[in-house]
Amino acid sequence: MAAIALQSIHRQPRQAPATELKPLDPDVVSAAIPAFFIGRNRAGLWVAREVNGRAGGLFLFKSSAVDFANRQSAPARCALVFPTETFELDIENLGNPLIVLVEHAGRLLTRFAAR
């Protein structure tokens, strides 16, 4: 039964981003240097997303999101952009696979506490 519940969690449609991530100005960052947005989503989780949507993930810690961005751009380093607004991961989560469960548990606790 738990396997069925996990499958249904992964098949839920993605929500629209809280903030539209805008392309970076080519005068600021070179196309040869990968760039990642690092920030928080509405649930307070850390999001790392490559600016062109090639890779992204959800994480509990900021350092994990930064490490993910650096690993995805290896052997070179990458530019990190920290938007002030929250944004949602709008591509497949290549980060912590268990984070989806944490996010859903947080939503359930919020609903339960509101009663």
Short mmCIF file of the C-alpha atoms (twelve columns), coordinates in Angstrom:
data_MODEL
# 
_entry.id   MODEL 
# 
loop_
_atom_site.group_PDB 
_atom_site.id 
_atom_site.type_symbol 
_atom_site.label_atom_id 
_atom_site.label_alt_id 
_atom_site.label_comp_id 
_atom_site.label_asym_id 
_atom_site.label_seq_id 
_atom_site.Cartn_x 
_atom_site.Cartn_y 
_atom_site.Cartn_z 
_atom_site.pdbx_PDB_model_num 
ATOM 1   C CA . MET A 1   0.000  0.000  0.000   1 
ATOM 2   C CA . ALA A 2   2.894  2.368  0.771   1 
ATOM 3   C CA . ALA A 3   4.332  1.773  -2.704  1 
ATOM 4   C CA . ILE A 4   1.007  2.770  -4.255  1 
ATOM 5   C CA . ALA A 5   0.888  5.933  -2.146  1 
ATOM 6   C CA . LEU A 6   4.437  6.842  -3.178  1 
ATOM 7   C CA . GLN A 7   3.614  6.353  -6.849  1 
ATOM 8   C CA . SER A 8   0.572  8.597  -6.603  1 
ATOM 9   C CA . ILE A 9   2.644  11.315 -4.943  1 
ATOM 10  C CA . HIS A 10  5.089  11.364 -7.857  1 
ATOM 11  C CA . ARG A 11  2.297  11.536 -10.446 1 
ATOM 12  C CA . GLN A 12  0.637  14.652 -9.073  1 
ATOM 13  C CA . PRO A 13  0.728  17.621 -11.469 1 
ATOM 14  C CA . ARG A 14  3.256  20.297 -10.640 1 
ATOM 15  C CA . GLN A 15  2.024  23.615 -9.313  1 
ATOM 16  C CA . ALA A 16  2.714  26.794 -11.221 1 
ATOM 17  C CA . PRO A 17  5.874  28.558 -10.044 1 
ATOM 18  C CA . ALA A 18  5.422  31.081 -7.250  1 
ATOM 19  C CA . THR A 19  7.712  33.430 -9.166  1 
ATOM 20  C CA . GLU A 20  8.555  33.336 -12.845 1 
ATOM 21  C CA . LEU A 21  12.314 32.835 -13.172 1 
ATOM 22  C CA . LYS A 22  13.574 35.181 -15.848 1 
ATOM 23  C CA . PRO A 23  16.510 34.398 -18.147 1 
ATOM 24  C CA . LEU A 24  19.794 35.945 -17.120 1 
ATOM 25  C CA . ASP A 25  21.162 38.885 -19.067 1 
ATOM 26  C CA . PRO A 26  23.866 37.520 -21.424 1 
ATOM 27  C CA . ASP A 27  26.038 40.536 -20.563 1 
ATOM 28  C CA . VAL A 28  26.154 39.348 -16.941 1 
ATOM 29  C CA . VAL A 29  26.732 35.593 -17.341 1 
ATOM 30  C CA . SER A 30  28.478 33.856 -20.210 1 
ATOM 31  C CA . ALA A 31  26.725 30.997 -22.026 1 
ATOM 32  C CA . ALA A 32  29.871 28.949 -21.358 1 
ATOM 33  C CA . ILE A 33  29.344 29.164 -17.586 1 
ATOM 34  C CA . PRO A 34  26.416 27.142 -16.205 1 
ATOM 35  C CA . ALA A 35  24.175 29.122 -13.855 1 
ATOM 36  C CA . PHE A 36  21.771 27.896 -11.182 1 
ATOM 37  C CA . PHE A 37  18.992 29.599 -9.262  1 
ATOM 38  C CA . ILE A 38  19.199 28.711 -5.563  1 
ATOM 39  C CA . GLY A 39  16.306 29.670 -3.290  1 
ATOM 40  C CA . ARG A 40  13.370 28.498 -1.229  1 
ATOM 41  C CA . ASN A 41  9.951  27.285 -2.278  1 
ATOM 42  C CA . ARG A 42  6.658  27.979 -0.476  1 
ATOM 43  C CA . ALA A 43  7.211  24.990 1.808   1 
ATOM 44  C CA . GLY A 44  10.592 26.370 2.918   1 
ATOM 45  C CA . LEU A 45  12.635 23.732 1.104   1 
ATOM 46  C CA . TRP A 46  15.746 24.699 -0.842  1 
ATOM 47  C CA . VAL A 47  15.487 24.599 -4.631  1 
ATOM 48  C CA . ALA A 48  18.375 24.391 -7.094  1 
ATOM 49  C CA . ARG A 49  17.420 24.876 -10.755 1 
ATOM 50  C CA . GLU A 50  19.685 25.314 -13.761 1 
ATOM 51  C CA . VAL A 51  18.623 28.517 -15.536 1 
ATOM 52  C CA . ASN A 52  17.693 26.674 -18.752 1 
ATOM 53  C CA . GLY A 53  15.796 23.926 -16.900 1 
ATOM 54  C CA . ARG A 54  18.283 21.144 -17.653 1 
ATOM 55  C CA . ALA A 55  18.571 20.013 -14.020 1 
ATOM 56  C CA . GLY A 56  17.042 20.817 -10.670 1 
ATOM 57  C CA . GLY A 57  16.338 19.435 -7.245  1 
ATOM 58  C CA . LEU A 58  14.792 19.948 -3.820  1 
ATOM 59  C CA . PHE A 59  16.852 19.882 -0.628  1 
ATOM 60  C CA . LEU A 60  16.579 20.385 3.131   1 
ATOM 61  C CA . PHE A 61  19.739 22.493 3.347   1 
ATOM 62  C CA . LYS A 62  21.114 25.400 1.343   1 
ATOM 63  C CA . SER A 63  24.555 23.770 1.288   1 
ATOM 64  C CA . SER A 64  23.050 20.663 -0.332  1 
ATOM 65  C CA . ALA A 65  21.465 22.775 -3.073  1 
ATOM 66  C CA . VAL A 66  24.793 24.531 -3.737  1 
ATOM 67  C CA . ASP A 67  26.660 21.187 -3.782  1 
ATOM 68  C CA . PHE A 68  24.116 19.833 -6.277  1 
ATOM 69  C CA . ALA A 69  24.643 22.828 -8.584  1 
ATOM 70  C CA . ASN A 70  28.412 22.408 -8.404  1 
ATOM 71  C CA . ARG A 71  28.183 18.662 -9.129  1 
ATOM 72  C CA . GLN A 72  25.872 19.240 -12.095 1 
ATOM 73  C CA . SER A 73  28.311 21.717 -13.631 1 
ATOM 74  C CA . ALA A 74  31.494 19.690 -12.941 1 
ATOM 75  C CA . PRO A 75  34.311 19.791 -13.823 1 
ATOM 76  C CA . ALA A 76  33.835 23.556 -14.123 1 
ATOM 77  C CA . ARG A 77  32.184 25.647 -11.441 1 
ATOM 78  C CA . CYS A 78  28.914 27.493 -11.946 1 
ATOM 79  C CA . ALA A 79  27.362 30.867 -11.282 1 
ATOM 80  C CA . LEU A 80  24.828 30.919 -8.435  1 
ATOM 81  C CA . VAL A 81  21.867 33.291 -8.477  1 
ATOM 82  C CA . PHE A 82  19.864 33.751 -5.270  1 
ATOM 83  C CA . PRO A 83  16.401 35.220 -6.070  1 
ATOM 84  C CA . THR A 84  14.753 36.997 -3.149  1 
ATOM 85  C CA . GLU A 85  11.302 35.624 -4.021  1 
ATOM 86  C CA . THR A 86  10.224 32.027 -3.487  1 
ATOM 87  C CA . PHE A 87  9.991  29.774 -6.519  1 
ATOM 88  C CA . GLU A 88  8.900  26.215 -7.165  1 
ATOM 89  C CA . LEU A 89  10.807 23.472 -8.919  1 
ATOM 90  C CA . ASP A 90  9.042  23.147 -12.258 1 
ATOM 91  C CA . ILE A 91  11.118 20.249 -13.598 1 
ATOM 92  C CA . GLU A 92  11.888 16.723 -12.389 1 
ATOM 93  C CA . ASN A 93  13.426 16.554 -8.900  1 
ATOM 94  C CA . LEU A 94  16.964 15.190 -9.302  1 
ATOM 95  C CA . GLY A 95  17.825 16.156 -5.733  1 
ATOM 96  C CA . ASN A 96  16.852 14.390 -2.536  1 
ATOM 97  C CA . PRO A 97  14.184 11.801 -3.518  1 
ATOM 98  C CA . LEU A 98  12.736 11.701 0.002   1 
ATOM 99  C CA . ILE A 99  12.134 15.430 0.083   1 
ATOM 100 C CA . VAL A 100 8.812  14.985 -1.716  1 
ATOM 101 C CA . LEU A 101 7.587  12.985 1.282   1 
ATOM 102 C CA . VAL A 102 8.801  15.677 3.685   1 
ATOM 103 C CA . GLU A 103 6.993  18.350 1.678   1 
ATOM 104 C CA . HIS A 104 3.722  16.399 1.660   1 
ATOM 105 C CA . ALA A 105 4.017  15.603 5.375   1 
ATOM 106 C CA . GLY A 106 4.477  19.327 6.061   1 
ATOM 107 C CA . ARG A 107 1.324  20.138 4.119   1 
ATOM 108 C CA . LEU A 108 -0.638 17.498 6.043   1 
ATOM 109 C CA . LEU A 109 0.624  18.853 9.373   1 
ATOM 110 C CA . THR A 110 -0.339 22.386 8.337   1 
ATOM 111 C CA . ARG A 111 -3.863 21.243 7.473   1 
ATOM 112 C CA . PHE A 112 -4.142 19.271 10.711  1 
ATOM 113 C CA . ALA A 113 -2.929 22.237 12.801  1 
ATOM 114 C CA . ALA A 114 -5.467 24.540 11.109  1 
ATOM 115 C CA . ARG A 115 -8.375 22.438 12.404  1 
# 
